[in-house]
């Protein structure tokens, strides 16, 4: 089990890495790590959640989406008016929390 200082250090270290290296590091830390969801959209962020049961932590990888319109038309659009978009995801950082604290609370604190 990690204490708060170790979690903050891990969060800082993971936030400095590239996305694919972070994923490898997670499985190196805990071979029993499990990805719960991938690129789950939460407001303007995309979250990938890993649970590390041996370490007793949850790691959330945060990405932002960058869209740009191309000159290519969508094939199924009427009169070719709708343009295709190119989407790129940019890794922003990681959030490390103890297991059980990763759910967002509503206005009642539940």
N, C-alpha and C positions, 0 to 999 in steps of 0.2 A: 504494500500500500504506500502511495506517495503522499507526502505532506504538502502543505501549500507552497513552500519555497521550491520544492522539487518540481511541482506542477508549473510554477511560473517560469522556472529555468527551461523546462521542456517546451513550454509554449513559445518562449523567446527563440529557442534553437530551431524549432519546427517552422516558425514564421520566416526565418532567414533562408530556409532551403527552398528548392524547387518542388513542385507538386509531386512528381513521380518519385523523387528521393524521399519525400515525407512518407509516402505510402510504403516504401521499402523499410524505412526506419520504424514505422509503426509495427510491422510484422517482425522486425528484429527485436524490438522491445518486448513484445508478447506474441509468441507463435500462435496463441489461441485467439488473437484479435479477430473481430468479426465486423464486417461492414454492414451497417443497418440500412443505410440509404445512400444514394449517389446523386449529387446535384439536385437536391430537393430545393425548390424555389421558395425562399422566405424573403418577402419584399423585394429589394433589389439585389439580394445576395443568393448564391447557390451554395448549399451546405452538403458536405459529404460527412457522414457520421460513422466513426469507428468506436467500438466498445472493446476495451482491453481489460478483461475480467481478472487476470492475474495481478495486474497493477492497480485495479480498482478505479480506473479513470475512463472518461469519455473524451475522445478527440474529435473536434469538429473542424474540418478544413473548409475555409471560406473562399469563394471565388466570386468575381464580378463578371458580368457579361458585356462584351463589346460588339455591337452590331454595326455593319456598314452595308449600304445598298450597292449592288453591282449593276452593271448595264444589261445583264441577262434577264429576259422576261421569264416568268413562271409559265411553263408549258400549258398548264390547264387554265390559265387566266383568260377571261374573255378579251379579245382584241389585244392581247399581250400587254395590258396596262399595268399589271402588278409586277414589280421587279423583285428578283431574288435578293436575299440578304445573306451576307457572310457573317457567321457568328464565331467569335473567339472568346475563350474563357481565360481570365487572368487570375492567378492565385494571389490572394490578398494576405492570408495569414491563417494561423491555427488558434483554436481555443481549447484549452485543456481544463476539464472540470471533473470533480469526483462523480462516481456513478450515482445516479439519482437526482443530481442537480442540473441536468442538461435540458429539462423541459421548461419551456417558457411559462411563466405564471400569468393567469388572467387577472382582471381587475379585482377579483375577490381574493387573490393570493392563493388560488387552488391550482 
